[in-house]
Amino acid sequence: MTVNQALVKQLFDAKAHLGHKSSRVHPKAKKYIYTTENDVSIIDLTQTTQLLEKAVKFVEQLAQEKKVLLVVATKKIAAIFVQKLCQDNSLPFITNKWPAGLLSNFETITKNIKKLIQMNKDKQEGSWQKFVKHDRLRLEKQLQKLERGYGGLIQLEKLPDAIFVIDIKKEKNAVTEALRIDIPVIAVVDTNVNPDLVNYPIPANDDSQSSIEYLADKIISAYAKK
């Protein structure tokens, strides 16, 4: 298979090749390690390139079929960038805390999303003006709490058809819920996790902001351009 050398260079420039220390490497991640330098595992970017291209094709197919992709990135160095990217491209996202049961108990979560939509509507239409100041403040606090938990999910009208995850260790609950009900998982997998857990692993550094931003942009743009 021909390797896209330009993509390899872009990944290298983004520091996607820098994995964890040897002592933290997951046994099943070893197949994606090219070498070790100064006790740091170096990811084989030729494999990353091929797997990234495979993930991109899958995401493009999702978009063509008008299927829903949910993006999950609660890691601090990823959250702001991913949130803006998703908002700009009208994708549902989670960049705060994963709402427990989002996929396994979607009906209950949907009630909270609908409540958030209704409260926003009531506030914008001036319905809150009939309440005294104390009650308006209470409603505002309630709205902010719902916004933090479900603000990125307003467009999620049904279960997603796939999820894209940055750091499957941090997003363990999201991955577990998705796989339990056969929702495909695309994920950036560093050398400290089992890449075989997900359907579309992308072996790369998930602790570098440049690496995260490069890969998030690749996947989200692939979905949005279709």
C-alpha positions as a LaTeX table, in Angstrom:
\begin{tabular}{lrrr}
\hline
Residue & $x$ (\AA) & $y$ (\AA) & $z$ (\AA) \\
\hline
Met1 & 0.00 & 0.00 & 0.00 \\
Thr2 & 1.35 & 3.45 & $-0.96$ \\
Val3 & 1.89 & 5.72 & 2.02 \\
Asn4 & 0.91 & 9.39 & 1.79 \\
Gln5 & 4.29 & 10.97 & 2.65 \\
Ala6 & 2.84 & 14.48 & 2.84 \\
Leu7 & 0.42 & 13.27 & 5.52 \\
Val8 & 3.26 & 11.55 & 7.39 \\
Lys9 & 5.18 & 14.85 & 7.44 \\
Gln10 & 2.13 & 16.79 & 8.66 \\
Leu11 & 1.61 & 14.27 & 11.46 \\
Phe12 & 5.30 & 14.51 & 12.38 \\
Asp13 & 5.17 & 18.32 & 12.44 \\
Ala14 & 2.11 & 18.07 & 14.72 \\
Lys15 & 4.15 & 15.86 & 17.13 \\
Ala16 & 1.73 & 12.97 & 16.63 \\
His17 & 4.62 & 10.48 & 16.76 \\
Leu18 & 5.54 & 11.04 & 20.41 \\
Gly19 & 4.07 & 8.27 & 22.58 \\
His20 & 4.46 & 7.45 & 26.28 \\
Lys21 & 7.46 & 6.19 & 28.21 \\
Ser22 & 8.28 & 2.52 & 27.68 \\
Ser23 & 7.03 & 1.59 & 31.16 \\
Arg24 & 3.56 & 2.94 & 30.31 \\
Val25 & 3.13 & 1.24 & 26.94 \\
His26 & 0.12 & $-1.06$ & 26.62 \\
Pro27 & 1.17 & $-4.49$ & 25.22 \\
Lys28 & $-1.38$ & $-4.24$ & 22.40 \\
Ala29 & $-0.08$ & $-0.82$ & 21.36 \\
Lys30 & 3.40 & $-2.18$ & 20.60 \\
Lys31 & 2.44 & $-3.04$ & 17.02 \\
Tyr32 & 2.15 & 0.70 & 16.29 \\
Ile33 & 5.53 & 1.63 & 17.80 \\
Tyr34 & 8.37 & 2.22 & 15.36 \\
Thr35 & 11.18 & 2.59 & 17.90 \\
Thr36 & 12.08 & 3.98 & 21.33 \\
Glu37 & 14.19 & 7.08 & 21.89 \\
Asn38 & 15.31 & 8.24 & 25.35 \\
Asp39 & 12.76 & 5.82 & 26.85 \\
Val40 & 9.93 & 7.46 & 24.84 \\
Ser41 & 7.98 & 5.30 & 22.40 \\
Ile42 & 7.92 & 6.66 & 18.84 \\
Ile43 & 4.72 & 5.88 & 16.95 \\
Asp44 & 5.01 & 4.52 & 13.42 \\
Leu45 & 3.42 & 7.35 & 11.42 \\
Thr46 & 3.15 & 5.26 & 8.26 \\
Gln47 & 0.61 & 3.10 & 10.11 \\
Thr48 & $-1.06$ & 6.18 & 11.60 \\
Thr49 & $-1.44$ & 7.64 & 8.10 \\
Gln50 & $-3.08$ & 4.49 & 6.73 \\
Leu51 & $-5.45$ & 4.18 & 9.71 \\
Leu52 & $-6.28$ & 7.91 & 9.61 \\
Glu53 & $-7.18$ & 7.62 & 5.93 \\
Lys54 & $-9.37$ & 4.61 & 6.72 \\
Ala55 & $-11.13$ & 6.58 & 9.50 \\
Val56 & $-11.59$ & 9.59 & 7.21 \\
Lys57 & $-13.24$ & 7.38 & 4.55 \\
Phe58 & $-15.61$ & 5.95 & 7.16 \\
Val59 & $-16.51$ & 9.45 & 8.39 \\
Glu60 & $-17.08$ & 10.70 & 4.83 \\
Gln61 & $-19.41$ & 7.74 & 4.27 \\
Leu62 & $-21.33$ & 8.62 & 7.46 \\
Ala63 & $-21.82$ & 12.16 & 6.18 \\
Gln64 & $-22.91$ & 11.01 & 2.71 \\
Glu65 & $-25.54$ & 8.78 & 4.31 \\
Lys66 & $-26.64$ & 11.66 & 6.57 \\
Lys67 & $-25.69$ & 9.69 & 9.66 \\
Val68 & $-24.82$ & 11.38 & 12.95 \\
Leu69 & $-21.29$ & 11.70 & 14.33 \\
Leu70 & $-20.88$ & 12.67 & 18.00 \\
Val71 & $-17.52$ & 14.15 & 19.05 \\
Val72 & $-16.24$ & 13.52 & 22.59 \\
Ala73 & $-13.26$ & 15.51 & 23.89 \\
Thr74 & $-13.39$ & 16.54 & 27.56 \\
Lys75 & $-9.61$ & 16.85 & 27.90 \\
Lys76 & $-8.76$ & 20.45 & 28.79 \\
Ile77 & $-6.20$ & 20.93 & 26.01 \\
Ala78 & $-8.75$ & 19.65 & 23.46 \\
Ala79 & $-12.07$ & 21.03 & 24.69 \\
Ile80 & $-12.06$ & 24.65 & 23.48 \\
Phe81 & $-10.69$ & 23.86 & 20.02 \\
Val82 & $-13.04$ & 20.89 & 19.48 \\
Gln83 & $-16.07$ & 22.82 & 20.74 \\
Lys84 & $-15.48$ & 25.67 & 18.27 \\
Leu85 & $-14.81$ & 23.25 & 15.41 \\
Cys86 & $-18.04$ & 21.37 & 16.12 \\
Gln87 & $-20.08$ & 24.54 & 16.52 \\
Asp88 & $-18.73$ & 25.93 & 13.24 \\
Asn89 & $-19.66$ & 22.68 & 11.47 \\
Ser90 & $-22.96$ & 21.93 & 13.26 \\
Leu91 & $-21.83$ & 18.68 & 14.90 \\
Pro92 & $-23.05$ & 17.47 & 18.31 \\
Phe93 & $-20.27$ & 17.40 & 20.89 \\
Ile94 & $-19.34$ & 16.78 & 24.52 \\
Thr95 & $-16.44$ & 18.86 & 25.84 \\
Asn96 & $-17.35$ & 19.00 & 29.53 \\
Lys97 & $-18.30$ & 15.84 & 31.41 \\
Trp98 & $-19.70$ & 12.72 & 29.75 \\
Pro99 & $-23.38$ & 12.47 & 30.84 \\
Ala100 & $-23.64$ & 8.98 & 32.32 \\
Gly101 & $-26.13$ & 6.91 & 30.34 \\
Leu102 & $-26.11$ & 9.19 & 27.29 \\
Leu103 & $-26.12$ & 6.21 & 24.93 \\
Ser104 & $-27.41$ & 3.43 & 27.17 \\
Asn105 & $-30.26$ & 5.53 & 28.59 \\
Phe106 & $-30.78$ & 7.99 & 25.75 \\
Glu107 & $-34.50$ & 8.54 & 26.41 \\
Thr108 & $-33.83$ & 10.03 & 29.85 \\
Ile109 & $-30.98$ & 12.20 & 28.59 \\
Thr110 & $-33.22$ & 13.46 & 25.77 \\
Lys111 & $-35.64$ & 14.87 & 28.36 \\
Asn112 & $-32.83$ & 17.07 & 29.74 \\
Ile113 & $-31.87$ & 18.21 & 26.23 \\
Lys114 & $-35.51$ & 19.12 & 25.49 \\
Lys115 & $-35.72$ & 20.96 & 28.82 \\
Leu116 & $-32.61$ & 22.99 & 27.91 \\
Ile117 & $-34.11$ & 23.90 & 24.51 \\
Gln118 & $-37.41$ & 24.94 & 26.11 \\
Met119 & $-35.74$ & 27.02 & 28.84 \\
Asn120 & $-33.61$ & 28.84 & 26.26 \\
Lys121 & $-36.74$ & 29.55 & 24.22 \\
Asp122 & $-38.67$ & 30.81 & 27.26 \\
Lys123 & $-35.82$ & 33.10 & 28.26 \\
Gln124 & $-35.38$ & 34.53 & 24.75 \\
Glu125 & $-39.13$ & 35.11 & 24.34 \\
Gly126 & $-39.28$ & 37.01 & 27.64 \\
Ser127 & $-41.39$ & 34.48 & 29.54 \\
Trp128 & $-39.11$ & 34.82 & 32.57 \\
Gln129 & $-40.04$ & 38.48 & 33.04 \\
Lys130 & $-43.22$ & 37.52 & 34.90 \\
Phe131 & $-41.10$ & 36.03 & 37.70 \\
Val132 & $-39.54$ & 37.95 & 40.59 \\
Lys133 & $-35.77$ & 38.49 & 40.52 \\
His134 & $-35.03$ & 35.63 & 42.93 \\
Asp135 & $-36.89$ & 33.13 & 40.72 \\
Arg136 & $-35.20$ & 34.45 & 37.58 \\
Leu137 & $-31.79$ & 33.91 & 39.19 \\
Arg138 & $-32.80$ & 30.36 & 40.12 \\
Leu139 & $-33.89$ & 29.67 & 36.53 \\
Glu140 & $-30.62$ & 31.15 & 35.22 \\
Lys141 & $-28.58$ & 28.82 & 37.45 \\
Gln142 & $-30.65$ & 25.85 & 36.29 \\
Leu143 & $-30.18$ & 26.88 & 32.65 \\
Gln144 & $-26.40$ & 27.23 & 33.08 \\
Lys145 & $-26.19$ & 23.78 & 34.64 \\
Leu146 & $-28.15$ & 22.25 & 31.74 \\
Glu147 & $-26.00$ & 24.19 & 29.26 \\
Arg148 & $-22.80$ & 22.79 & 30.78 \\
Gly149 & $-24.11$ & 19.25 & 30.67 \\
Tyr150 & $-26.06$ & 19.20 & 27.42 \\
Gly151 & $-25.30$ & 22.39 & 25.46 \\
Gly152 & $-23.39$ & 20.52 & 22.76 \\
Leu153 & $-26.15$ & 17.96 & 22.31 \\
Ile154 & $-29.01$ & 20.21 & 21.18 \\
Gln155 & $-28.74$ & 18.81 & 17.63 \\
Leu156 & $-28.66$ & 15.20 & 18.83 \\
Glu157 & $-32.21$ & 14.11 & 18.06 \\
Lys158 & $-31.39$ & 10.39 & 17.99 \\
Leu159 & $-28.62$ & 8.05 & 19.04 \\
Pro160 & $-25.41$ & 8.85 & 17.13 \\
Asp161 & $-24.34$ & 6.44 & 14.40 \\
Ala162 & $-20.68$ & 6.75 & 15.46 \\
Ile163 & $-18.57$ & 8.62 & 18.00 \\
Phe164 & $-15.16$ & 10.24 & 17.61 \\
Val165 & $-13.11$ & 10.23 & 20.81 \\
Ile166 & $-9.91$ & 11.95 & 21.88 \\
Asp167 & $-8.18$ & 9.82 & 24.58 \\
Ile168 & $-10.07$ & 6.58 & 25.22 \\
Lys169 & $-8.61$ & 6.31 & 28.71 \\
Lys170 & $-10.21$ & 9.57 & 29.81 \\
Glu171 & $-13.39$ & 8.81 & 27.85 \\
Lys172 & $-13.65$ & 5.20 & 29.05 \\
Asn173 & $-17.37$ & 5.53 & 29.90 \\
Ala174 & $-18.22$ & 6.89 & 26.45 \\
Val175 & $-16.35$ & 4.06 & 24.72 \\
Thr176 & $-17.90$ & 1.40 & 26.97 \\
Glu177 & $-21.44$ & 2.67 & 26.36 \\
Ala178 & $-20.93$ & 2.93 & 22.60 \\
Leu179 & $-19.45$ & $-0.54$ & 22.18 \\
Arg180 & $-22.12$ & $-2.10$ & 24.39 \\
Ile181 & $-24.79$ & $-1.07$ & 21.88 \\
Asp182 & $-22.63$ & $-1.51$ & 18.75 \\
Ile183 & $-22.02$ & 2.15 & 17.96 \\
Pro184 & $-18.69$ & 2.35 & 16.07 \\
Val185 & $-15.89$ & 4.26 & 17.79 \\
Ile186 & $-13.25$ & 6.28 & 15.95 \\
Ala187 & $-10.50$ & 7.32 & 18.35 \\
Val188 & $-7.06$ & 8.81 & 18.77 \\
Val189 & $-5.18$ & 6.07 & 20.66 \\
Asp190 & $-1.89$ & 6.79 & 22.39 \\
Thr191 & 0.60 & 4.07 & 23.34 \\
Asn192 & $-0.76$ & 3.73 & 26.90 \\
Val193 & $-4.11$ & 2.19 & 25.84 \\
Asn194 & $-5.45$ & $-0.88$ & 24.07 \\
Pro195 & $-6.13$ & 0.23 & 20.46 \\
Asp196 & $-8.08$ & $-2.96$ & 19.77 \\
Leu197 & $-10.96$ & $-1.67$ & 21.91 \\
Val198 & $-12.15$ & 0.66 & 19.16 \\
Asn199 & $-13.33$ & 0.12 & 15.59 \\
Tyr200 & $-11.21$ & 2.83 & 13.95 \\
Pro201 & $-8.04$ & 3.45 & 15.98 \\
Ile202 & $-5.73$ & 6.32 & 15.01 \\
Pro203 & $-2.39$ & 5.72 & 16.78 \\
Ala204 & $-1.08$ & 9.13 & 17.81 \\
Asn205 & $-0.08$ & 11.40 & 20.65 \\
Asp206 & $-3.20$ & 12.43 & 22.59 \\
Asp207 & $-1.34$ & 14.69 & 25.04 \\
Ser208 & 0.00 & 17.22 & 22.53 \\
Gln209 & $-2.28$ & 20.11 & 21.62 \\
Ser210 & $-0.90$ & 20.28 & 18.07 \\
Ser211 & $-1.50$ & 16.56 & 17.53 \\
Ile212 & $-5.04$ & 16.68 & 18.96 \\
Glu213 & $-5.98$ & 19.76 & 16.93 \\
Tyr214 & $-4.57$ & 18.32 & 13.71 \\
Leu215 & $-6.45$ & 15.02 & 14.06 \\
Ala216 & $-9.69$ & 16.58 & 15.29 \\
Asp217 & $-9.65$ & 18.93 & 12.32 \\
Lys218 & $-9.02$ & 16.04 & 9.91 \\
Ile219 & $-11.95$ & 13.96 & 11.18 \\
Ile220 & $-14.46$ & 16.77 & 11.73 \\
Ser221 & $-13.62$ & 18.43 & 8.39 \\
Ala222 & $-14.00$ & 15.08 & 6.61 \\
Tyr223 & $-17.52$ & 14.82 & 7.99 \\
Ala224 & $-18.46$ & 18.47 & 7.47 \\
Lys225 & $-17.31$ & 18.80 & 3.85 \\
Lys226 & $-19.73$ & 16.15 & 2.58 \\
\hline
\end{tabular}
